[in-house]
């Protein structure tokens, strides 16, 4: 196994630990959960960096990395929706999770027709990811509706806006392939 793949696998193995920590009835649980999420977010960046730096890219890593990212983000958002129990958190969470499903399906289809490069990850997608990681982190570690969690909620809405914008860009780039006659 290559180091980037080990880090990606670690991120997936952290998911049940993350969920368990989230529900622990201890005062320190939000900080522990936030630390687990921070480790997962850091390994997301680190595995990509090492794959490029050490020339250890692999088909397995190319498949598993986005799966690990989407699982951690979707599960985190579901937990936060449960914790905050309001449509004002549910709406951006649904936008983010829904976009991930649409773009994953779009990338898979574009790869099948040999046009995967036209829906490659964009700069806006990277900013969106950073904002949603920050939002989730702040909302996990803070009590709902405190100053820190409000900063997370604002970051979550900004991430949701960028999510919609990047989805629009991906769909626009793929539109010619989607509408051509077969």
Secondary structure as the mmCIF struct_conf table of DSSP 4:
data_model
#
loop_
_struct_conf.conf_type_id
_struct_conf.id
_struct_conf.beg_label_comp_id
_struct_conf.beg_label_asym_id
_struct_conf.beg_label_seq_id
_struct_conf.end_label_comp_id
_struct_conf.end_label_asym_id
_struct_conf.end_label_seq_id
HELX_RH_AL_P HELX_RH_AL_P1 UNK A 3 UNK A 23
BEND BEND1 UNK A 26 UNK A 26
TURN_TY1_P TURN_TY1_P1 UNK A 27 UNK A 28
HELX_RH_AL_P HELX_RH_AL_P2 UNK A 29 UNK A 53
TURN_TY1_P TURN_TY1_P2 UNK A 54 UNK A 55
HELX_RH_AL_P HELX_RH_AL_P3 UNK A 59 UNK A 84
BEND BEND2 UNK A 86 UNK A 86
HELX_RH_AL_P HELX_RH_AL_P4 UNK A 87 UNK A 112
TURN_TY1_P TURN_TY1_P3 UNK A 113 UNK A 114
HELX_RH_3T_P HELX_RH_3T_P1 UNK A 116 UNK A 119
HELX_LH_PP_P HELX_LH_PP_P1 UNK A 120 UNK A 122
HELX_RH_AL_P HELX_RH_AL_P5 UNK A 123 UNK A 141
BEND BEND3 UNK A 142 UNK A 142
HELX_LH_PP_P HELX_LH_PP_P2 UNK A 143 UNK A 143
TURN_TY1_P TURN_TY1_P4 UNK A 144 UNK A 145
BEND BEND4 UNK A 146 UNK A 146
HELX_RH_AL_P HELX_RH_AL_P6 UNK A 147 UNK A 179
BEND BEND5 UNK A 180 UNK A 180
#
